[in-house]
Amino acid sequence: MVIVILFGFGILLSQFYIFPSGLPQPAHFLIATSFVYTLVTKKRVLTFKKSEWQVKVIYLFILYSLLVNLTFASINSDFEFILSSAYIAFGVAVFLQIKKIIVDISENSLSISRFAFIGLMVLFVLAVLGLGDYKFFPRYNAFFNDPNQMAFWTLCIAAVLLVSKELPRYFKALVFVAALFIILKSASRSGLVGFAFLFFGYLTSQFIENRDKFGVKTIAIGICSLIFSLTTAYYIFFINADVFEFLMSRMDIVNVSDQADIRGYTRILEFPEYLLFGAGQGNDERFNPEGTEIHSTPAGILFYYGLIGLSIFTIFLYSILKKLKIHEKIIFLAPLMYSFSTLGFRTPIFWFYIGIFYVLALNNTSLRRMQRR
């Protein structure tokens, strides 16, 4: 239970940034402490079943990223490359910890959902009260370092909660409403794109979940949940009309070519010699005077770790996606769609979300096998 409490509070408090982005935050030390406690009390934290080849794939990604970064760290005499691999290793440890908590300490899976739900509600209340920072006014970012971080964190947490089998439907309606309100306050264009996937996944889930008990009660609950959610969504847009208008104006002025350059999609065209093996993640001053990192998960992995690294990571994600139900697939894609415009794969909250969906995929596979017998 100590492991769950430490890890759960780490996830809940990961929305509070004290130090600059890229540095470990206080909540990360709580998560790290849960790793240590697991190693001391459970011993076999890194073990997995032979059938779980996906874990071997992600281990391969860690090893490959370390090889690439060690190579460029030696060439450039820059420790930043090693830190990048350390962030990836920490993220994968979060992924493994989620699996251990839910699969090996199964009775505490509900607790993890509760921590995530409370975390989202805390952020929702902060957003309603306007407590926190407006770093790029009128965009709200609470206690994150910028609005985009807040939108991405919200998408990951909301995706996890919307597929939770322990969370009642009316709680999921509240999750939907809270996520919409927070993302709208962030005025994040990519956040709104990600939320569209949450919306369609949530809409689909209202009539797919519990379909074995499909009857008048199920339909009534689904319709009531949708009416409540959509009515509240309309009200949220109404009371935030100025912010929504600002968000729409940001979409009107989007220059695709400029955004591709800013996000780093054009960098691979400018330095094609790194296409196969990657350029290593660090010392971005090699490619532009400002030293700006690539703001995209797929483009970042492609450039930093090449086609080899991107292929390994894509295989891992696809192995999860293909085992999900239709509404789970749509919801799973929400943070991934957002990741096209942010380097989210190095953040612990991304691996928390990946870990939850991985366990969900495992459960779906086990259930299908049982049904065939």
KOLSEVEX-10454 format. One record per residue (C-alpha): residue in three letters; y, z, x. Coordinates in steps of 0.05 Angstrom, whole numbers, plus 32768, in hexadecimal, padded with zeros to 4 digits. Each point is the difference from the previous one (the first is absolute). Example, Ala and Ser with C-alpha at 12.3 -4.5 7.8 and 13.67 -1.06 7.14 Angstrom:
ALA7FA6809C80F6SER80457FF3801B
***
This chain:
MET800080008000VAL802F800E803BILE7FF77FB78016VAL80157FE77FBBILE803D802E7FFDLEU80197FEC8045PHE7FF47FB67FF5GLY801B80027FB8PHE804180228014GLY80067FCF8039ILE7FFE7FC67FCFLEU802E80247FCELEU803480108035SER7FFD7FBD8024GLN803B7FEA7FD6PHE802E802F8028TYR80187FDE8040ILE802080308031PHE7FFE7FD5803FPRO80107FB6800ASER7FCE7FCC7FE9GLY7FC87FF38031LEU7FFB80498014PRO7FCD80327FE4GLN801B80267FC4PRO7FF0804A7FF0ALA7FD07FEB7FC9HIS7FD87FD78033PHE7FF180408026LEU7FE2801E7FC1ILE7FD37FC37FFAALA7FEE8005804ATHR7FEF80497FF7SER7FCF7FED7FC9PHE7FDF7FD18032VAL7FF780388032TYR7FE5802F7FCATHR7FCF7FCA7FEBLEU7FE87FF78047VAL7FF7804A800ATHR7FDC800F7FBDLYS7FDE7FBE7FEELYS7FF27FE48045ARG7FEC7FB97FECVAL80437FE67FE8LEU7FF87FB9801BTHR7FBA7FF37FE4PHE7FF17FCC7FCALYS7FC47FE07FE0LYS7FE27FC28020SER80107FD97FC1GLU804B800F8009TRP800C7FC68030GLN804A80007FEBVAL800B803F8029LYS7FE37FDC803DVAL80317FC87FF3ILE803C802F8000TYR7FE68021803FLEU7FFE7FBB801FPHE80487FF57FEBILE801480418023LEU7FDC7FED803FTYR801D7FBA8000SER8047801A7FF5LEU7FF780328038LEU7FE77FC9802FVAL803C7FD47FF0ASN803280388005LEU7FE3801B8041THR80057FBB801EPHE804A7FF87FEEALA800F80498011SER7FE77FF18047ILE80277FBF8004ASN8041801D7FE6SER7FF780478019ASP801280187FBAPHE7FDF803C7FDEGLU80187FE77FBBPHE7FC37FD37FFBILE7FD1803C8006LEU802780257FC9SER7FF57FC57FD2SER7FB480068008ALA8006804B7FF6TYR80237FF47FBDILE7FC87FD17FEBALA7FCA80338016PHE802480377FD9GLY80027FD47FC2VAL7FB57FF08005ALA7FF4804B8008VAL8024800A7FBDPHE7FD37FCB7FE2LEU7FC18023801AGLN801A80447FE9ILE80087FE77FB9LYS7FB97FE68000LYS7FE68043801BILE802780297FCDILE7FEB7FD87FC3VAL7FB97FED8014ASP7FE9803C8029ILE802B80347FDCSER7FFD7FDC7FBDGLU8013803B7FD5ASN80467FFE801ESER800F7FB77FF0LEU802980177FC4SER802B802B802DILE80157FC48028SER80177FDD7FC1ARG8026803E7FECPHE802580038042ALA80127FB77FFBPHE801780087FB8ILE802B803D8010GLY801E7FDB803BLEU80147FC67FD3MET801D802E7FCBVAL802980258035LEU801E7FBD8016PHE800B7FED7FB7VAL802780407FF3LEU80287FF6803FALA80117FB97FEBVAL801480167FB9LEU802E8036801DGLY80197FD28036LEU7FEF80338036GLY7FF97FE28046ASP80227FC78023TYR80207FBE7FECLYS7FFD7FE28046PHE80117FBA7FE6PHE802580117FC0PRO7FF27FF37FC7ARG7FB97FFF801ATYR7FDF80447FFDASN7FCF80188035ALA7FF6804B7FF1PHE7FE780208042PHE7FE37FC0801DASN80247FDC8039ASP800D7FC47FD4PRO7FF47FE77FB8ASN7FC87FD18014GLN7FD78039801DMET800880247FBEALA7FEB7FC37FD7PHE7FC27FF4802BTRP7FEB804A7FFDTHR80087FFE7FB4LEU7FD67FC17FF9CYS7FC7801E802BILE7FFF80427FDAALA80077FDE7FBBALA7FC77FCF8010VAL7FD3803A8013LEU801080277FC1LEU7FF97FC57FD1VAL7FB87FF58015SER7FEE804A8001LYS7FC7800F7FD0GLU801580497FFDLEU80477FF47FE8PRO80087FFD7FB3ARG80207FC27FE2TYR804080237FECPHE800880178048LYS7FF87FB88016ALA80377FEC7FD0LEU802D80338021VAL7FEC7FE48045PHE80137FBA7FE8VAL804480197FE6ALA800F8029803FALA7FEE7FC7802FLEU802D7FD07FD9PHE803B80308001ILE7FFA800F804BILE7FF77FB78014LEU803B7FEB7FD5LYS802B80368021SER7FEC7FE58044ALA80187FBA7FECSER7FC77FE4802AARG7FF17FB77FF1SER7FBA8005801FGLY7FF680417FDBLEU800C7FDD7FBEVAL7FCE7FC98013GLY7FCC80368010PHE801080247FBFALA7FF27FC07FD9PHE7FB78004801ALEU7FFE804A7FEDPHE80187FED7FBAPHE7FCD7FCA7FF4GLY7FC8802A801DTYR8015803C7FD6LEU80057FD37FC2THR7FBA7FE5800DSER7FE38045800DGLN8015801A7FBBPHE7FC97FD67FE0ILE7FCD7FFC8038GLU7FF880498011ASN7FCD80227FD3ARG7FEC7FBE7FE1ASP7FBB801C7FF5LYS8021802D7FCDPHE802B7FC87FE5GLY801480147FBAVAL803A80127FD3LYS8012803D802ATHR7FFF7FDA8042ILE802B7FC87FE3ALA803080327FE1ILE800880278041GLY800A7FBF8027ILE80357FE67FD0CYS802580427FFDSER80008005804CLEU801C7FB98005ILE8035800D7FCBPHE801680408022SER80017FDF8044LEU80267FC17FEBTHR803280277FD5THR800E802F8039ALA80047FC58031TYR80357FE07FD3TYR802780427FFFILE7FFC8004804CPHE801D7FBA8007PHE803680127FCDILE801780408023ASN7FFD7FDE8044ALA80227FC07FE9ASP80307FFF803CVAL7FC880098032PHE7FD57FCC7FDEGLU803B7FD08001PHE8009800D804ALEU7FB67FF4800BMET80047FBD7FDBSER803D7FEC8029ARG7FD8800E8040MET7FCB7FD07FE7ASP80347FCA7FF1ILE801980018047VAL7FBC7FFD8022ASN7FFD7FCB8036VAL7FB67FF2800CSER800D7FE38046ASP802A803C8015GLN7FCF80327FE3ALA7FC67FDE8024ASP802680078041ILE801480487FF3ARG7FBA80147FEBGLY7FE37FDF803FTYR7FD97FC77FE1THR80217FCD802DARG7FF180278040ILE7FBA7FE58005LEU801D7FBA7FFEGLU803080108038PHE7FCA801F802BPRO7FBF7FDB7FEEGLU7FDF80168041TYR7FF180437FDELEU7FDE7FE17FC3LEU7FB8800C8015PHE7FFF80448023GLY8043801E7FEDALA803E80198024GLY7FF2804A7FFDGLN802780307FD4GLY803C80188028ASN803B7FEB802AASP801C7FD27FCBGLU803C7FF4802DARG7FD47FCA801EPHE800C7FD67FC3ASN804680127FE7PRO803A8027801FGLU800180347FC8GLY7FB78011800BTHR7FF27FF97FB5GLU7FB880087FECILE7FDE7FD27FCFHIS800B80187FB8SER7FBF7FE87FE3THR7FB880198004PRO7FDD7FBC8002ALA80357FE0802CGLY8001803D802CILE7FB58003800ALEU7FFE7FB5800CPHE803680028035TYR7FEE80428021TYR7FB47FF87FFEGLY7FF77FB67FF6LEU7FD17FD97FD3ILE7FC7802C801AGLY802180417FE9LEU80177FE37FBESER7FBA7FE57FF1ILE7FE08043800DPHE803280247FD4THR7FFB7FCC7FC8ILE7FB480067FFFPHE8007804B7FF8LEU80317FFB7FC6TYR7FD87FC97FDDSER7FC1802A8005ILE802380347FD6LEU80227FD07FD0LYS7FC17FDB7FECLYS7FDD80407FE9LEU803880167FD1LYS80047FF47FB5ILE80347FCE7FE7HIS803680337FEFGLU7FF280258041LYS80087FBF8028ILE80447FF47FE1ILE80188047800EPHE7FE37FFD8046LEU802B7FC3800EALA804280227FEEPRO800D80238044LEU7FE27FC48024MET80327FD17FDFTYR8038802F8016SER7FE380008046PHE80137FB78008SER80478019800CTHR7FF380428024LEU7FD48018803AGLY7FDC80327FD5PHE7FBC80008021ARG801580338035THR801480357FCEPRO7FCF80377FEAILE800F7FF57FB6PHE7FE67FB98006TRP7FBE8019801CPHE7FFC80367FCBTYR80057FC97FCBILE7FCD7FD58025GLY7FD0803B8006ILE8003800F7FB5PHE7FF17FB87FEETYR7FC87FFC8034VAL7FDE803C7FDFLEU800C7FE07FBCALA7FDE7FC18019LEU7FC58028801AASN7FF980237FBDASN80027FBD7FDBTHR7FC97FE5802CSER7FD4803E7FF5LEU800C7FFB7FB5ARG7FEC7FB77FFEARG7FC0800F8026MET7FEE80377FD0GLN800C7FD27FC4ARG7FD07FCC801DARG7FC780318005
***
